[in-house]
Amino acid sequence: MPDPESPDLPVPEGKIFPRNLTARADFVVRGNPPGTRPESGVDNCFPGLEFDQRNLEKHFFPGLTVDFHRGEGSQVIAVTGGVAAARGLTGADLPLYLWEVCGRTTVDQTEAQAPVVLCRDLGGLDVWRRVHDLLPGAVAVVVGPVPGVIAPGQDVVDGGLNRARRDGASSVVRAPDGTLDHAVLVADRARFLNENGVIDPEVYEPGDLTRSLCAPWQYDFRDCGCYYWAASKPDIATSSDGRFHDLNFLRRDRTTVPPEPDLKVFAGRTAKELTHPQLIADWNVLPVVLNGREDDSLGLPATPVTEPLTPAEVIAELEYLATVEHALCVEYLYAHYSLAAPMTLPDGADAVTRRVFAAADEVFSVAVDEMRHLRWVNEALGTLGRPPRLGRATAIHRQLDQPFELKPLTAEQLDWFIDVERPSQQVGTGVDGMYVRLHQALIRDPQLYPGADRLAHLIKLIIDEGEDHFHRFTAVKGHLAGLTPAQYLRPLAATAQAPLDQHLLDLGDQNYAVLLGLLDVTFGLHDRAGGVLIEQARRAMTNLHEINHLLAGRGLAPRFTLPAAVAPAAPGADPALTNGQATRAAAEAAIRALTEIGALTDPAALSTRAVVTRHRADMEALLAALSGIGGQP
């Protein structure tokens, strides 16, 4: 019925009105994730999360129901009417298979150019891919009693199937005993939507679109690995006694000692795993995995004994830990740049370069994780109604008392990184130990905290990643073992000698300021930024990383000068940014620096021309985004 608050207005010339209900619902609901939007809905067909669109095509030809989920070809499993029934096909003729399919598949094709797909040697899903491409309009099929994979390898229609399609010439050929030889059927491709623009309930019954999804659960459990975001199992694990590593969690042979290590490549891996039927029948033979180790006898870990925290104390700890994550991220980045490794590994690199690059890559990946932790902590603060915290800790306290310092990755600095990331389930020990007390407070008194479930999940993620960081830094020590500092460290100077170097140092600091400002504005706006500034922040991170690599390659140490808008003016001052002014100023300063670099004519400056052009475009896009988000000046 008409909305009294929305009176009818004159129709603009050329106005297009949505006829389907999905388009009519095209509005943004604050708080809903992007996946709830029609254009972002997950409709992938293997394994499928919302529906399996392959099942739409089961009724692509009016009067036939086709099952594409078959290895021997696409099978006609029902005759429900249409031209097939009119030509005398009945259930007694089944099973039938698609032998040929013809119809236009691209808008630039003429009717005479419509391709004919021969189904010989094509499995059912291979045929589905061709059917899925058919445009609305006349389509023709040839069906016969022989499975499609062994169907005739040539067009069986006199004059060709496309001629029959254009002429609308359906026909049925039977043997003298009445058995079907083959049938040529022509009709317009079926419509899936009714007049309201939704999937037609008269054609598709409840369950039709989801019947081929991951059921039973063991199918999804077996086939989805760590390369798939929804995987719900460990791919590899360590034996219960800790002696054997990199074991395939789904291995079929669980009796051989020592157990066979997992394969390093995917090919051949599944042949050594429990099959689908075995997993359905014997899934309970799989052990519990805790902390990466297989052992049903481990039981639940003891709950740490902690002093209760008040909500105010939880907030204060989170505000401090945000600055710790920032500090660790920068320390790790500086250590990464101190290693004599290129930004990307060139072909033909020698063994030492490969080892140093592997170490640098591990350190950088941990730094990226710390940036993610900074986001999670700020998300937790936002949930608790607090503004973002982008300051940087001057020291890491809580039994560590380590001052913030930018140091190259010496053996001593690496030991400090290993120590700070050492796994701990004890309160106050190491960085993740700082989070244990917070986690206990959240699960002990969830009624005191809005969104307690989400908060506890975020904190637990940070705790669990600490163990991964410990192993990564331990791996760094292995990569560098036997190498001297002169082999893997760069000498980095603190001051510039050439104009280009000074511009690059300034540009690095301006990129750092832009990044922090963008994060502050993004964390403050939450979902109201629509992801625009997050994308700009990613570009700023990439540009900062590229500039710092240029500096390190020229023997200069990145400064990571904390912007005035973040550095507290006095003890107790709020270190968070409050608006986009500082970000805009840093972006404009970066554009000036890039312009000045572009004006230099020495060979070193000329070699940076592509970088300068790209970074300038990114900064200009950033200024445009700031102007369009939240009224930022």
Buried (B, 14 or more C-beta within 10 A) or exposed (E): EEEEEEEEEEEEEEEEEEEBEBEEEEEEEEEEEEEEBEEEBEEEBEBBBEBBBBBBBBBBBBBBBBBBBBEBBBBBBBBEEBBBBEBEBEEEBBBBBBBBBBBBBEEEEEEEEBBBBBBBEBBBBBBBBBBBBBBEEBBBBBBBBBBBBBBBEEBBBEEBBBBBBBEEBBBBEEEEEEEBEBBBBBBEBBEBBEEEEEBBEEBBEEEBBBBBBBEEEBBBBBBBBEEEEEBEBBBBBBBBEEEBEEBBBBBBEEEEEEBEEBBEEEEEBBEBBBEBEBBBEEBEEBBEBBEBBBBEEBEEEEEBEBEEBEEEBBBEBBBBBBBBBBBBBBBBBBBBBBBBBEBEBEEEBEEEBEBBBBBBBBBBBBBBBBBBBBBBBBBBBBBBEBBBBBBBBEEBEBEBEBEBEBEBBEEEBBEBBBBBBBBBBBBBBBBBBBBBBBBBBBBEBBEEBEBBEBBBBBBBEBBEBBBBBBBBBBEBBEBBEEBEEEEBBBEBEEEBEBBBBBBBBBBBBBBBBBBBBBBBBBBBBEEEBEEBBBBBBEBBBBBBBBBBBBBBEBEBBBBBBBBEBBEBEEEEEEBBBEBBBBBBBBBBBBBBBBEBBBEBEEEBBEEBEEBBEBBBEBBEBBBEBBEEBEEBE
